[in-house]
């Protein structure tokens, strides 16, 4: 082939390569596209969440979804659900939202509070929040929700490296700050991780009585090896191990909790959790992320909830994420805690048997799908 022809072919090849690269880059930067979920309506017996209280959020920057939310957010008839929301786990969050609404007797009485990571610059944070808001609104046009930015700087100096990098994300610690983030009129909230699916009415969980002076309720697992959640150095130090003296301390999973925010605020429990995180920075007393500080503060002092409300560990352990079976007994909530996430295993064509229970709630549009 003449030299000029080779040069032309080379130029054409480079041109085609640049087009392919550009197309790939553009596609990878596109947000995930989700289908619109069906609208869910209250049963005729559901109470109204419209009230006459003035909202306490008029001056905040959480950007209410609509005027009705401003009226209803302080209603004591509302069921408040808090979740974190980010691009990494967005697919799981959307499935969790759908499952909550689908199985609720009064879905229009549920108000979601989404905590998002605040970017370093105000403009970038606003853009990210707007994108997440638009994504949620497109799939759930009638959903009552608010979005609250959570600054990474609040916990950046408190986080210690753990056994799995995903546990070190600052947003993973937002659950410790819900009492500071949510409006004061929100007195009780159900916190859910993004890798859960409900198959029961969340109002039953929200109605868990916290009687006495308990701050939170969650399923307890007293058969678990509680000592394994802390280092040998912790247990060999009498001043530290005595933390659990006179407490029947059992493991509980912080991915599903009912929290009395009034009692949390009154007891300043965020400061107590931060104190343990500060100690962890000076001397390593645990290897996981946000869980051990909760155990140190609350284990043995919570209201136990039936295990059906957190069939956890379906994502396997924190290292390999192998398939696991359900615990014995009834099921109201499935939780893919651990390394393996159902959407990742389904995409890789290596699903675990129980991932089939998550799949019906997946709202992700298939690649190159065409809207009707």
C-alpha positions in Angstrom: 0.0 0.0 0.0 1.4 3.5 -0.9 2.7 5.6 2.0 0.0 8.1 1.5 -2.7 5.4 1.8 -1.1 4.1 5.0 -1.2 7.6 6.5 -4.8 8.0 5.5 -5.7 4.7 7.1 -3.8 5.6 10.3 -5.6 8.9 10.5 -9.0 7.2 9.9 -8.2 4.6 12.6 -7.3 7.3 15.1 -10.5 9.1 14.3 -12.6 6.1 14.8 -10.8 5.3 18.1 -11.4 8.8 19.4 -15.1 8.4 18.6 -15.3 5.1 20.5 -13.5 6.6 23.4 -15.7 9.6 23.6 -18.8 7.5 23.4 -17.5 5.2 26.1 -16.6 8.2 28.4 -20.0 9.8 27.8 -21.9 6.6 28.6 -19.9 6.0 31.8 -20.7 9.5 33.1 -24.4 9.1 32.5 -26.5 8.6 35.6 -28.3 5.3 36.0 -31.7 5.4 34.3 -34.7 4.0 36.3 -38.2 3.1 35.4 -41.2 4.9 36.8 -42.8 2.9 39.7 -46.6 2.6 40.0 -48.3 5.0 42.3 -49.5 3.5 45.6 -52.5 4.8 47.5 -53.7 4.8 51.1 -56.3 2.4 52.4 -59.6 4.2 53.2 -58.8 3.6 56.9 -55.5 5.5 56.9 -55.4 8.7 59.0 -54.5 12.0 57.3 -51.0 13.4 57.9 -52.1 16.9 57.2 -51.9 19.0 60.4 -52.0 22.6 61.5 -48.5 22.7 63.0 -46.1 25.1 61.5 -43.1 23.5 60.0 -39.7 23.9 61.6 -37.8 23.6 58.3 -38.7 26.9 56.6 -35.2 28.3 57.0 -33.3 25.1 56.1 -31.8 24.3 52.7 -33.3 20.8 52.4 -35.6 21.9 49.5 -38.9 20.3 50.2 -40.3 18.2 47.4 -43.6 20.0 47.3 -45.9 22.3 49.4 -47.7 19.3 50.9 -44.5 18.1 52.5 -44.2 21.4 54.3 -47.6 20.8 55.8 -47.3 17.1 56.6 -43.7 16.7 57.8 -44.6 17.5 61.5 -47.6 15.2 61.5 -47.5 12.5 64.2 -49.4 10.2 61.9 -46.6 10.2 59.4 -44.1 7.3 59.2 -40.6 8.8 58.9 -37.9 6.7 57.1 -34.3 7.9 56.8 -31.8 6.5 54.3 -28.6 7.6 52.8 -28.6 8.3 49.1 -25.5 8.2 46.8 -24.6 7.1 43.3 -22.9 3.9 44.4 -25.9 2.4 46.1 -28.6 4.3 44.3 -29.9 1.2 42.6 -30.4 -0.5 45.9 -32.0 2.6 47.4 -34.6 2.7 44.6 -35.5 -0.9 45.1 -35.8 -0.4 48.9 -38.1 2.6 48.4 -40.3 0.6 46.0 -40.5 -2.3 48.5 -41.5 0.0 51.3 -44.3 1.6 49.3 -45.5 -1.6 47.7 -46.1 -3.3 51.1 -47.4 -0.3 53.0 -51.0 -0.1 54.2 -50.7 3.7 54.1 -48.0 4.5 51.6 -49.0 8.1 51.2 -48.3 8.6 54.9 -44.6 7.7 54.5 -42.1 10.6 54.4 -38.5 9.7 53.3 -35.5 11.7 54.6 -32.5 11.1 52.3 -29.0 12.1 53.5 -26.6 12.8 50.7 -22.9 13.6 50.7 -22.1 17.3 50.4 -19.4 17.9 47.8 -16.4 20.1 48.6 -17.9 23.0 46.6 -21.4 24.4 47.0 -22.1 24.2 43.3 -21.0 20.6 42.9 -23.0 19.6 46.0 -26.1 21.4 44.6 -25.7 19.7 41.2 -25.3 16.2 42.8 -28.3 16.8 45.0 -30.4 18.0 42.1 -29.5 15.0 40.1 -30.5 12.6 42.9 -33.7 14.5 43.5 -34.6 14.4 39.8 -33.8 10.6 39.7 -36.0 9.8 42.7 -38.8 12.2 41.5 -38.8 10.6 38.0 -39.4 7.1 39.4 -41.7 8.2 42.3 -43.5 11.4 41.2 -45.8 11.4 44.2 -43.2 10.5 46.9 -43.0 12.7 49.9 -39.3 13.2 50.6 -36.6 15.7 51.6 -32.9 15.7 50.9 -30.3 16.8 53.4 -26.6 17.4 52.6 -24.1 15.7 55.0 -20.6 17.2 55.0 -17.8 14.7 54.9 -15.7 17.0 57.1 -18.0 16.3 60.1 -16.5 12.8 60.4 -13.4 12.9 58.2 -11.1 13.3 61.2 -12.8 10.6 63.1 -12.9 7.7 60.7 -10.4 4.9 61.0 -9.6 2.3 58.3 -11.7 -0.8 58.6 -11.6 -4.3 57.1 -13.7 -3.2 54.0 -13.2 0.1 52.3 -16.9 0.6 51.7 -17.3 0.9 55.4 -15.0 3.9 55.5 -17.3 6.1 53.5 -18.2 9.3 55.5 -21.8 8.9 54.5 -21.9 5.5 56.3 -21.6 7.5 59.5 -24.6 9.8 58.8 -26.8 7.6 60.9 -25.1 8.9 64.0 -26.2 12.4 63.1 -29.8 11.9 62.3 -31.0 13.8 65.4 -28.9 16.8 64.2 -29.9 16.6 60.5 -33.7 16.0 60.7 -36.2 18.7 61.7 -36.9 18.9 65.4 -40.5 18.0 64.9 -39.5 14.6 63.5 -39.4 12.7 66.8 -39.1 9.1 65.7 -37.6 7.6 62.6 -36.9 4.2 61.0 -33.4 4.1 59.6 -32.8 1.7 56.7 -29.7 0.7 54.8 -29.8 0.9 51.0 -29.4 -2.9 50.6 -32.7 -3.9 52.1 -36.1 -5.0 50.8 -39.3 -5.0 52.8 -42.0 -7.6 52.4 -44.2 -6.2 55.2 -45.7 -2.9 56.3 -43.0 -0.6 57.6 -45.6 1.0 59.9 -45.5 -2.1 62.1 -41.8 -1.6 62.6 -42.2 2.1 63.2 -44.8 1.4 65.9 -42.3 -0.5 68.0 -42.9 0.8 71.6 -39.7 2.1 73.1 -41.2 2.4 76.6 -39.0 3.2 79.6 -36.0 5.3 78.5 -34.7 3.3 75.5 -33.4 5.4 72.6 -33.6 2.8 69.9 -35.0 -0.6 68.9 -33.5 -3.2 66.6 -33.3 -7.0 66.3 -30.7 -8.4 68.7 -28.5 -11.4 68.0 -27.2 -12.6 71.4 -26.0 -15.9 69.9 -23.3 -14.0 67.9 -19.8 -13.8 69.2 -19.9 -10.3 70.7 -16.3 -10.2 71.7 -15.2 -10.6 68.0 -16.4 -7.0 67.3 -13.6 -5.6 69.4 -9.8 -6.1 69.5 -7.9 -8.1 72.1 -6.5 -4.8 73.2 -9.9 -3.6 74.1 -10.8 -6.7 76.2 -7.4 -6.7 78.0 -7.9 -3.1 79.1 -10.0 -3.2 82.3 -11.1 0.4 82.0 -12.5 -0.3 78.5 -13.9 -3.8 78.9 -15.9 -2.6 82.0 -17.9 -0.6 79.6 -20.2 -3.6 79.3 -20.4 -4.3 83.0 -23.9 -4.9 84.2 -25.1 -4.9 80.6 -26.4 -7.9 78.7 -24.6 -6.7 75.6 -25.7 -8.4 72.4 -24.8 -7.7 68.8 -27.4 -5.7 66.7 -27.2 -4.6 63.1 -27.4 -0.8 62.6 -28.8 -1.2 59.1 -32.4 -1.4 60.5 -33.2 0.7 63.6 -36.1 2.5 65.1 -34.8 5.7 66.8 -36.4 8.0 69.3 -34.9 11.3 68.2 -36.1 13.3 71.2 -34.3 11.0 73.6 -31.3 10.9 71.4 -31.1 14.7 71.4 -31.7 14.9 75.2 -28.9 12.4 75.9 -26.5 13.9 73.3 -25.7 10.4 72.0 -23.9 11.8 68.9 -21.2 13.2 71.2 -21.0 9.8 73.0 -20.5 8.0 69.7 -17.9 10.5 68.6 -15.9 10.0 71.9 -15.4 6.3 71.1 -14.4 7.2 67.5 -11.8 9.6 68.9 -10.5 6.9 71.2 -10.3 4.5 68.2 -8.0 7.0 66.4 -5.6 6.9 69.4 -5.7 3.1 70.1 -7.3 0.6 67.8 -10.2 -1.0 69.7 -12.3 -2.4 66.8 -11.9 -3.3 63.1 -15.3 -2.5 61.5 -16.7 0.9 60.5 -19.7 2.7 62.1 -21.1 -0.4 64.0 -18.8 -0.7 67.0 -19.4 2.8 68.4 -23.1 2.0 68.4 -22.5 -1.2 70.2 -20.3 0.6 72.8 -23.0 3.1 73.5 -26.2 1.1 73.1 -25.6 -2.7 73.3 -27.6 -4.1 76.1 -29.8 -1.0 76.4 -32.0 -1.3 73.3 -35.5 -2.7 72.8 -35.2 -6.0 71.0 -37.3 -6.4 67.8 -38.3 -9.7 66.2 -35.7 -11.1 63.9 -38.1 -11.1 61.0 -37.4 -7.3 60.7 -33.7 -7.9 59.8 -32.9 -11.1 58.0 -29.4 -9.7 57.6 -26.1 -11.1 56.2 -27.5 -12.1 52.8 -24.5 -10.3 51.2 -22.2 -12.8 52.9 -19.2 -11.8 55.0 -17.0 -8.7 54.5 -14.3 -10.5 52.6 -15.8 -12.9 50.0 -19.6 -12.1 50.0 -20.6 -15.7 49.6 -24.2 -16.9 49.3 -26.1 -17.3 52.5 -29.5 -18.7 53.5 -32.3 -17.0 55.5 -32.3 -17.4 59.3 -35.1 -19.7 60.6 -38.4 -18.0 61.1 -40.7 -15.5 59.3 -39.4 -12.7 57.1 -40.5 -9.1 57.0 -37.2 -7.5 55.8 -34.4 -8.9 53.8 -31.0 -7.3 54.2 -28.0 -7.9 51.9 -25.4 -6.7 54.5 -21.9 -7.9 53.7 -19.8 -7.6 50.6 -22.1 -9.2 48.1 -24.9 -7.0 46.7 -27.7 -8.5 44.7 -27.6 -6.1 41.8 -23.9 -6.7 41.3 -24.3 -10.5 41.4 -27.2 -10.3 39.0 -25.3 -8.1 36.6 -22.3 -10.6 36.7 -24.7 -13.5 36.0 -23.6 -15.1 39.3 -26.6 -14.5 41.5 -27.2 -16.2 44.8 -30.6 -18.0 45.1 -32.0 -15.3 47.4 -31.1 -12.5 45.0 -34.2 -13.6 43.1 -36.2 -12.0 45.9 -34.6 -8.7 45.3 -34.9 -8.7 41.5 -38.6 -7.8 41.3 -37.9 -4.5 43.0 -35.1 -3.5 40.6 -36.2 -0.4 38.7 -33.0 0.0 36.6 -33.7 0.3 32.9 -31.9 -2.3 30.8 -29.0 -0.9 28.7 -30.2 0.8 25.4 -33.8 0.4 26.4 -36.3 2.5 24.5 -39.1 4.3 26.3 -42.5 3.5 25.0 
